[in-house]
């Protein structure tokens, strides 16, 4: 076992180091840049990725208790996500009596579910619950973590955690804590980024795990939960996976662990992170002749550019988008796209998700701007 190989905390298999996308900085999922390198490992047995060094629970709590504002950054986007997740969950489950959501954000998903489940009641818990989020007649919202679920609030026949398990220091312990609140014959629904191919979720420091289907089943067994089913998200949701767990009461069949090629996945992750490492120079070369730069986009992708292409970011004068109130606070002025098109010939760096960049570029070209894309380097 070499110094760059350590045991996987999920399956105890050998895990190997991945390249650093930047030597000294990384990004939290709400866009904040921190002075810590993103050092991750990739397991050659279950395929899951995780941090090279352990992270204490107190450190994770501090991230979400100190200025974490993802739920309130872009209200329209938050509402759209809630509708998409709500539609997906409703297709898989009959209306429950009581719903618990851990990591409920603004409470938008629970409100969306209760809208079409009129006989259900719900409780949502989030460590960064916005001050504007208020409990309602059938919805109780609590600021905190899983151990802050109010006494007597359960049991719950449906427990939901959307994009939470990847942030936990011990996914099996997290699932075990959820199980403590589960009613007989109830279900736990875990939605998280699909770890079977690398994408931007790998770039977030507070994503302590990138989980494959097999890795999630290992976590479930560690919490005495049976994996009922695992489903990829519809296109309206994105690169996510739903895992449905039930209390383990017999020796029911569990699907085979090896549902991916861990060596291939390691290679793909390595290539993906190396491309991010070269992105700053790639963009500097692309924009060398421009006197100043705008970006089209002011959300998560722009935040990733700020974190991992810092030299290029220093050349950004302003962020433009169609709906300025949806902009994240990224330390640059924000302008309406309608104003940007008044300056034909302006170079504009596209800061939208890579799969959408070509369509955006065609629009900008039609409006007389000079788009700079980078999806040819990083397609996902």
C-alpha positions as CSV (number, residue, x, y, z in Angstrom):
1,X,0.0,0.0,0.0
2,X,1.6,3.3,-1.1
3,X,1.3,6.6,0.5
4,X,-1.3,7.7,-2.0
5,X,-3.5,4.6,-1.3
6,X,-5.7,4.5,1.7
7,X,-8.7,2.2,2.8
8,X,-12.1,3.3,1.6
9,X,-14.2,4.3,4.7
10,X,-17.3,2.7,3.1
11,X,-16.1,-0.7,1.9
12,X,-12.4,-0.9,3.2
13,X,-11.2,-1.4,-0.4
14,X,-8.1,0.4,-1.7
15,X,-8.6,4.0,-2.8
16,X,-6.1,6.0,-4.8
17,X,-5.5,9.8,-4.9
18,X,-7.0,12.1,-7.5
19,X,-5.3,15.2,-8.9
20,X,-5.8,18.6,-7.3
21,X,-7.8,21.0,-9.5
22,X,-6.0,23.9,-7.7
23,X,-3.0,23.6,-5.4
24,X,-4.4,25.8,-2.6
25,X,-8.1,26.7,-2.9
26,X,-11.5,25.1,-3.4
27,X,-15.2,26.0,-3.3
28,X,-18.1,25.2,-1.0
29,X,-21.4,24.4,-2.6
30,X,-22.8,27.9,-1.9
31,X,-20.0,29.5,-3.8
32,X,-17.7,30.5,-1.0
33,X,-14.0,30.0,-1.8
34,X,-11.8,28.5,1.0
35,X,-8.0,28.3,1.2
36,X,-7.9,24.5,1.2
37,X,-7.0,22.2,-1.7
38,X,-9.6,19.8,-2.9
39,X,-7.8,16.5,-2.2
40,X,-10.0,13.5,-2.9
41,X,-9.6,9.7,-3.3
42,X,-11.4,7.3,-5.6
43,X,-12.1,3.7,-4.4
44,X,-11.1,0.9,-6.7
45,X,-13.7,-1.5,-5.1
46,X,-17.0,0.4,-4.7
47,X,-16.2,3.3,-6.9
48,X,-17.1,6.0,-4.4
49,X,-14.9,9.1,-4.0
50,X,-14.2,10.8,-0.7
51,X,-11.8,13.3,1.0
52,X,-8.2,12.2,1.5
53,X,-8.3,13.4,5.1
54,X,-11.1,13.1,7.5
55,X,-13.3,16.0,8.4
56,X,-14.7,16.5,11.8
57,X,-18.4,16.9,12.4
58,X,-17.8,20.3,14.1
59,X,-16.0,21.6,10.9
60,X,-19.0,20.6,8.8
61,X,-21.5,22.1,11.2
62,X,-19.5,25.4,11.1
63,X,-19.9,25.5,7.3
64,X,-23.7,25.5,7.4
65,X,-24.1,27.5,10.6
66,X,-21.8,30.3,9.4
67,X,-23.2,32.2,6.4
68,X,-24.4,29.3,4.3
69,X,-27.1,31.0,2.1
70,X,-27.7,28.7,-0.8
71,X,-31.4,28.4,-0.1
72,X,-32.0,32.1,-0.5
73,X,-29.5,33.0,-3.2
74,X,-31.8,32.5,-6.2
75,X,-35.5,32.3,-5.2
76,X,-36.9,31.5,-8.6
77,X,-34.3,28.7,-9.1
78,X,-35.1,27.3,-5.6
79,X,-38.8,27.2,-6.5
80,X,-38.1,25.5,-9.8
81,X,-36.0,22.8,-8.2
82,X,-38.7,22.2,-5.6
83,X,-41.2,21.6,-8.3
84,X,-38.9,19.3,-10.2
85,X,-38.0,17.2,-7.2
86,X,-41.6,17.2,-6.0
87,X,-42.9,15.9,-9.3
88,X,-40.2,13.1,-9.2
89,X,-41.0,12.0,-5.6
90,X,-44.8,12.1,-6.2
91,X,-44.4,9.6,-9.1
92,X,-42.8,7.1,-6.8
93,X,-44.9,7.3,-3.6
94,X,-48.5,7.3,-2.5
95,X,-49.5,10.2,-0.2
96,X,-48.0,9.6,3.3
97,X,-49.4,10.7,6.6
98,X,-46.2,12.4,7.9
99,X,-43.1,13.6,6.0
100,X,-39.7,14.5,7.5
101,X,-37.1,16.3,5.4
102,X,-33.6,16.7,6.6
103,X,-31.8,19.5,4.9
104,X,-35.0,21.2,3.8
105,X,-33.4,24.5,2.8
106,X,-36.1,27.1,2.5
107,X,-38.9,24.5,2.9
108,X,-39.9,24.8,-0.7
109,X,-39.9,21.1,-1.4
110,X,-42.1,20.3,1.6
111,X,-44.5,23.1,0.7
112,X,-44.7,21.7,-2.9
113,X,-45.4,18.1,-1.6
114,X,-48.0,19.3,0.8
115,X,-49.8,21.2,-2.0
116,X,-50.9,17.9,-3.5
117,X,-50.9,15.8,-0.3
118,X,-53.6,17.7,1.6
119,X,-53.9,15.1,4.4
120,X,-50.2,15.0,5.2
121,X,-48.2,16.9,7.8
122,X,-44.5,17.6,7.5
123,X,-41.5,18.6,9.5
124,X,-38.3,20.1,7.9
125,X,-35.0,20.6,9.6
126,X,-32.0,22.6,8.2
127,X,-28.9,24.1,9.8
128,X,-29.1,27.1,7.6
129,X,-32.9,27.6,7.7
130,X,-33.5,31.1,6.3
131,X,-35.0,33.6,8.7
132,X,-37.8,34.2,6.2
133,X,-38.9,30.5,6.3
134,X,-41.9,30.2,8.6
135,X,-43.8,27.2,9.9
136,X,-47.4,26.8,8.7
137,X,-50.4,24.8,9.9
138,X,-49.3,21.5,8.5
139,X,-45.6,22.3,8.2
140,X,-43.1,22.7,11.1
141,X,-39.7,24.1,10.2
142,X,-36.7,23.8,12.6
143,X,-33.2,25.2,12.4
144,X,-30.7,22.4,13.2
145,X,-29.4,19.0,12.3
146,X,-30.9,15.5,12.4
147,X,-30.6,15.4,16.2
148,X,-32.8,18.5,16.4
149,X,-35.9,16.8,15.1
150,X,-38.5,17.8,17.7
151,X,-39.4,15.1,20.3
152,X,-42.8,13.6,19.5
153,X,-42.8,14.9,15.9
154,X,-42.6,11.4,14.4
155,X,-42.6,8.7,13.5
156,X,-42.7,9.5,9.8
157,X,-43.7,7.2,7.0
158,X,-41.7,9.1,4.5
159,X,-38.3,10.6,5.2
160,X,-36.6,12.7,2.5
161,X,-33.0,14.0,2.3
162,X,-32.2,15.7,-1.0
163,X,-28.5,16.5,-1.6
164,X,-27.6,15.9,2.0
165,X,-25.9,12.5,2.4
166,X,-22.8,13.6,0.4
167,X,-22.2,16.3,3.0
168,X,-22.1,13.9,6.0
169,X,-19.0,12.6,7.6
170,X,-20.4,9.1,8.0
171,X,-23.2,8.3,5.6
172,X,-24.2,5.0,7.4
173,X,-24.5,6.9,10.7
174,X,-26.7,9.5,9.0
175,X,-29.0,6.8,7.6
176,X,-29.1,5.1,11.0
177,X,-30.3,8.4,12.5
178,X,-33.0,8.7,9.9
179,X,-34.1,5.1,10.6
180,X,-34.7,6.1,14.2
181,X,-37.5,8.4,13.0
182,X,-39.0,5.9,10.5
183,X,-42.5,4.5,11.0
184,X,-43.1,0.8,10.4
185,X,-43.4,0.1,6.7
186,X,-42.0,3.6,6.0
187,X,-39.5,4.6,3.4
188,X,-36.3,6.7,3.4
189,X,-35.7,8.6,0.2
190,X,-32.1,9.7,-0.5
191,X,-31.4,11.9,-3.5
192,X,-27.8,12.7,-4.2
193,X,-25.5,13.4,-7.2
194,X,-25.0,10.3,-9.3
195,X,-21.4,9.3,-8.7
196,X,-21.2,7.1,-11.7
197,X,-19.7,9.8,-13.9
198,X,-17.7,12.9,-12.9
199,X,-19.5,16.2,-13.0
200,X,-19.3,19.5,-11.1
201,X,-20.5,18.0,-7.8
202,X,-16.9,16.5,-7.5
203,X,-15.6,20.1,-7.3
204,X,-17.3,21.1,-4.0
205,X,-15.2,20.8,-0.9
206,X,-18.3,20.2,1.3
207,X,-19.2,17.1,-0.8
208,X,-17.4,14.7,1.4
209,X,-18.5,11.8,-0.7
210,X,-19.4,11.1,-4.4
211,X,-21.5,8.0,-4.1
212,X,-22.2,5.2,-6.6
213,X,-25.2,2.9,-6.3
214,X,-23.0,0.2,-4.8
215,X,-21.6,2.7,-2.2
216,X,-25.1,3.8,-1.2
217,X,-26.2,0.2,-0.7
218,X,-23.2,-0.4,1.5
219,X,-24.2,2.6,3.6
220,X,-27.8,1.3,3.8
221,X,-26.6,-2.1,5.0
222,X,-24.5,-0.4,7.6
223,X,-27.7,1.2,8.9
224,X,-29.8,-2.0,8.8
225,X,-31.7,-0.7,5.8
226,X,-32.7,-2.6,2.7
227,X,-32.3,-1.0,-0.6
228,X,-35.8,-1.1,-2.3
229,X,-34.8,0.6,-5.5
230,X,-32.4,3.0,-7.1
231,X,-33.5,5.3,-9.9
232,X,-31.7,7.9,-12.1
233,X,-33.3,11.3,-12.1
234,X,-35.5,12.6,-15.0
235,X,-33.8,15.1,-17.3
236,X,-35.7,17.9,-15.6
237,X,-33.7,17.2,-12.4
238,X,-30.2,16.5,-13.7
239,X,-27.4,14.1,-12.8
240,X,-28.9,12.8,-9.6
241,X,-29.8,9.4,-8.2
242,X,-32.7,8.4,-5.9
243,X,-32.2,5.5,-3.5
244,X,-35.2,4.2,-1.6
245,X,-34.5,2.4,1.7
246,X,-36.8,0.4,4.1
247,X,-36.2,-1.1,7.5
248,X,-34.3,-4.4,7.1
249,X,-36.6,-7.1,8.5
250,X,-35.5,-10.1,6.6
251,X,-32.8,-11.4,4.3
252,X,-34.3,-10.0,1.2
253,X,-32.2,-9.9,-2.0
254,X,-29.7,-7.1,-2.3
255,X,-28.5,-6.3,-5.9
256,X,-24.9,-7.0,-6.8
257,X,-22.4,-4.5,-5.6
258,X,-20.4,-4.1,-8.8
259,X,-22.6,-2.0,-11.0
260,X,-19.7,0.2,-12.2
261,X,-16.1,-0.2,-13.2
262,X,-14.2,1.5,-10.4
263,X,-10.9,1.6,-12.3
264,X,-12.6,3.3,-15.3
265,X,-14.4,5.7,-12.9
266,X,-11.1,6.6,-11.3
267,X,-9.6,7.3,-14.7
268,X,-12.5,9.5,-15.7
269,X,-12.4,11.5,-12.5
270,X,-8.6,11.9,-12.8
271,X,-9.1,13.3,-16.4
272,X,-12.0,15.5,-15.3
273,X,-10.0,17.1,-12.4
274,X,-6.9,17.6,-14.6
275,X,-9.1,19.5,-17.1
276,X,-10.3,21.8,-14.3
277,X,-6.6,22.3,-13.3
278,X,-5.8,23.6,-16.8
279,X,-9.0,25.7,-17.2
280,X,-7.5,29.0,-16.0
281,X,-4.7,28.9,-18.6
282,X,-7.2,27.8,-21.3
283,X,-9.5,30.7,-20.6
284,X,-6.6,33.2,-20.4
285,X,-5.5,32.0,-23.9
286,X,-9.0,32.3,-25.2
287,X,-9.5,35.8,-23.9
288,X,-6.0,37.3,-24.4
289,X,-7.1,39.8,-27.0
290,X,-10.1,41.1,-25.0
291,X,-9.6,44.4,-23.1
292,X,-12.1,43.4,-20.5
293,X,-14.5,40.6,-19.9
294,X,-18.1,40.1,-19.0
295,X,-19.6,36.8,-18.0
296,X,-23.0,35.5,-19.0
297,X,-24.2,33.8,-15.9
298,X,-23.9,34.6,-12.2
299,X,-24.7,31.4,-10.4
300,X,-23.0,28.1,-9.5
301,X,-20.9,27.9,-12.7
302,X,-19.6,31.4,-12.3
303,X,-18.7,30.6,-8.7
304,X,-16.7,27.6,-9.9
305,X,-14.8,29.9,-12.3
306,X,-14.0,32.3,-9.5
307,X,-12.7,29.4,-7.4
308,X,-10.7,27.4,-9.9
309,X,-9.8,30.0,-12.6
310,X,-8.8,32.9,-10.3
311,X,-6.5,34.6,-12.8
312,X,-9.2,34.7,-15.4
313,X,-11.6,35.9,-12.8
314,X,-9.5,39.0,-12.1
315,X,-10.2,40.1,-15.7
316,X,-14.0,39.9,-15.2
317,X,-15.6,43.4,-15.1
318,X,-19.3,42.5,-14.7
319,X,-21.7,39.6,-14.6
320,X,-24.7,39.7,-16.9
321,X,-27.8,37.7,-16.9
322,X,-31.5,37.9,-18.0
323,X,-32.8,38.1,-14.4
324,X,-30.3,40.1,-12.3
325,X,-32.1,39.4,-8.9
326,X,-31.1,35.7,-9.4
327,X,-27.4,36.5,-9.3
328,X,-25.2,35.1,-6.6
329,X,-23.0,37.5,-4.6
330,X,-19.7,36.9,-6.3
331,X,-18.0,40.2,-5.7
332,X,-18.6,41.7,-9.1
333,X,-21.2,44.1,-10.4
334,X,-24.3,42.6,-12.0
335,X,-26.0,43.9,-15.1
336,X,-29.0,43.0,-17.3
337,X,-28.2,41.2,-20.5
338,X,-30.3,43.8,-22.3
339,X,-27.7,46.3,-21.4
340,X,-24.8,44.1,-22.5
341,X,-26.1,43.8,-26.1
342,X,-25.8,47.6,-26.4
343,X,-22.0,47.1,-26.9
344,X,-21.6,44.9,-29.9
345,X,-18.3,43.1,-30.2
346,X,-17.9,42.8,-26.5
347,X,-16.1,39.6,-25.4
348,X,-18.3,37.6,-23.0
349,X,-17.3,34.5,-21.1
350,X,-20.1,32.0,-20.8
351,X,-20.6,30.9,-17.2
352,X,-23.4,28.4,-17.6
353,X,-23.3,24.7,-17.2
354,X,-21.1,23.2,-19.9
355,X,-23.9,21.2,-21.7
356,X,-25.8,24.5,-22.3
357,X,-22.9,26.6,-23.5
358,X,-23.2,26.0,-27.3
359,X,-26.8,27.1,-27.3
360,X,-26.0,30.2,-25.2
361,X,-23.1,31.0,-27.6
362,X,-25.4,30.9,-30.6
363,X,-27.7,33.4,-28.9
364,X,-24.8,35.7,-28.0
365,X,-23.5,35.6,-31.5
366,X,-26.9,36.5,-32.9
367,X,-26.8,39.6,-30.6
368,X,-23.4,40.7,-31.8
369,X,-21.3,39.6,-28.9
370,X,-18.1,37.5,-28.9
371,X,-18.8,34.4,-26.7
372,X,-16.0,32.4,-25.1
373,X,-16.9,28.8,-24.3
374,X,-15.0,26.1,-22.5
375,X,-17.3,23.1,-22.8
376,X,-14.9,21.7,-25.3
377,X,-12.4,21.3,-22.4
378,X,-14.9,20.3,-19.7
379,X,-18.2,18.9,-21.3
380,X,-20.0,18.2,-18.0
